[in-house]
Amino acid sequence: MLTIPRSSSLRKAQLVFPERASTENLSSHGARLLTDQPSKPNAPITVRFPKRGWMQARVVYCEKVPDKFFAIGIEFLRRYPL
C-alpha cells in the first residue's frame, strides 16, 4: 500500500529558500502538488518528500485551483521506487 506524504518541500531555480507544498498524488513517475506559488511548465524543480529525500523533476503543468492555490504536476527526471 502506498502512503502519500502530506507535505513536501520545493526548490525552484528562481527561489533561494525552499517552499512548502501539499502532496495530492504521488507515483514513481511524478506527483501533483498544491502550493501558493505558480510554476512555469518545463521549469526544473527539486522536491523533498519525507523519508524519500530530494528528487529532481520538471514542471509538467500548473493550474489555478480554488482558495488561492496552484496545482503543479511534476515529472521526476528518473524513476524513484516507492
N, C-alpha and C positions, 0 to 999 in steps of 0.2 A: 504494500500500500504506500502510495506517495503522500508525504506530508508537505504541504505548501507552506513555506515560511511566510509569515505575515508582514515582515519588513525586510528591507534591503537598503543598501547604500549605493549611490550612483556617483561616478566620477566622469564628468563630461570634459571634453578638451578645453572648453572655454571657462570652466569653473575651477577655482583654486581649492575650495572646500567641498567636501562630499555633501550630497543632497540626500534626503531621506525619501523613501518611496514605499508604497504598499504593494505586495505581490497579489495579483488576481489569479494568475495562471502560470504554471511552470512545467517545462518539459526538458528533455535532454538537448533539444534544438533551440529553445528560446523561452521567452516569458512575456507576459503582459503585466505592466506595472502602472500604478496610479501615482501621480506626482503633481505638485503645484506649479511646475515649470515645464514649458513646452520644449520639444527637441525637434531638430530637423531630420528628415529621412536621410539615411546613409551616414549620419554622424557617428563617429566612433564613441563608444561608451564602455566603461568598466563598471561591473556590478559585483557587489559582495553580498552573498546570501549567508545567513548564519549556518555554521557547520559545513559550508562548501567553499569558502574562500573567494578570492577575486576571480572574475570571469570576463574575458574580452568579448565584446559584442558590437553590433551596429544597430542603429535605429531603423526599423522597417516602416513604421507608421507612427503618427502622433495625431490623436483626435481629442477635441474638447468634449468633456463629459460634464454632467450636472455637478453643482456645488463647487465650481471654480477649480476643477481638477482636469488633468490631461491623462489619457490612457496612452501609454507608449508600448508599442510592440517591438521587441528586440530579438535579434537572431544571434546566437552565440557563434563566434568565429571558428570554434571547434566543438565537437560533441562532448558534453560533460555527462558522466554517469550520475544517475540519481540514486 
